Amino acid sequence: MRRDLKALAGTAVVVTATASFAVLAGSSAVDARSTTSSAYGVSAAGGLPLDKTPYVESSDGSTHTTSQVELPDNPLLSLRAATISAGNDSASVQLLDVGIGQGGFDQLPEPPDELKDACAGLRDAGSDDLPLGEVPEIPVPGFPSLDDLPASDLQELCNLLLTPPDSVLGVDAVHVWCQGDTGAVDVANLKVLGQAVDVPSTAPNTSLPANPLVGITVNKQTKNADGSFTVEGLVIDLGDGSQTITLGSATCAKPAAKHHASPTPTPTAPSPTPVVTTHPVTG
């Protein structure tokens, strides 16, 4: 009977030690899901949506790069070239020759002769005195009519109507980058309706002076809920929010750290408990 009890006790010790070992082994951690660094060239939301194009991401810390020459044919955006990169807590975007509404003005009707004559003999008068006739809509979704332009400069208004620009907005180059929780933007030769627009500062979240057709934010920076950091080069608001366009976006995030399990202790049998007995004394 005593031998059976000893065998059962030994089995219990082995089972307990094995279960403890299994729990410890099961707690050895694997790599936690990574936070992703990413970058893209252009995107649009509103009447004419456009997915993030081109797009690249990195969730393992290695650097991933892609490039694209021109965009798929669409009536909203044109692009000559883009180079995109994302890695460990870093990302960058380089865009060249971006146009919004490029070629849209080609669809406008021929200005009436009365308007041509009035512009040729321009005098100091309000725009209401110009024989505009029925002013056409700019054939780009989200844009208001040309008659919403400011009337303070008739020469610019005549130039716009008689010699339309190639695009509603154009920019020669946009460079966006981030490293950790810092980033910056460079913009070269920005034009709205063919007119050069001064970018006095590329400090974070800079809004350019109000324009009746377009709102522009330069270097929009956002700290995201997951700990990542995003820099957007140019965020363009057309038609009071009916169409928004982003030119260049870089998001920086470190891959999640690997969790290493604590060394698993070697299971040991419990120390034997001394048993005190008495023996008869003989002599």
Secondary structure as UniProt FT lines:
FT   HELIX           2..26
FT   STRAND          37..46
FT   STRAND          50..58
FT   STRAND          64..68
FT   STRAND          77..87
FT   TURN            88..89
FT   STRAND          90..100
FT   TURN            102..103
FT   HELIX           104..107
FT   HELIX           113..120
FT   HELIX           127..129
FT   TURN            141..142
FT   HELIX           146..148
FT   HELIX           154..162
FT   STRAND          169..179
FT   TURN            180..181
FT   STRAND          182..192
FT   TURN            193..194
FT   STRAND          195..196
FT   TURN            204..205
FT   STRAND          206..207
FT   STRAND          214..223
FT   TURN            225..226
FT   STRAND          229..238
FT   TURN            239..242
FT   STRAND          243..252
//
